[in-house]
């Protein structure tokens, strides 16, 4: 863990059950350009929170990590133009993000959040990015017929430091099982 003097942006993700993570990692390894694939598959909740506010962000995460683990529907293909993702759908996930966003705005101020982080969550896992539009269309077409949607389990909130490509883990906060 680092202290508040570290200005590298903070990233907040949702961790899924091991089987789902392995499946999504496999898709990402297969389809994401290898020279740009610095990370495992991930569900980003917040992309660039101010790094110097790590103590406040940790406080918000600690409160929200009291939320019971919940199921998430995975598998609807999302076309990104130059990439492809799988959507995640769960009312509990939308509610969790909404609460976190409200608390982060209260704690940090609206100006401390990027425009992207102030938006409503459109949860997804990117399995391909930064390819030609044609390559993205071809993968999306294939996945739409080959992927059977499944239920994953949301198991933890994760806090990371953005390092300009790779991320450094800061903290994992497990969600309790109901």
Secondary structure, DSSP 8 states (H G I E B T S, - for coil): ---TT--S-EEEEEEE-HHHHHHHHHHHHHHS-GGG--S---EEEEEEE-GGGHHHHHHHHHHHTTS--EEEEEEEEEE-SS-EEEEEE-HHHHHHHHHHHHHHHHHH-GGGS-HHHHS----EEEEE-SS-HHHHHHHHHHHHHH---EEEEEEEEEEEEE-SSSEEEEEEEE----
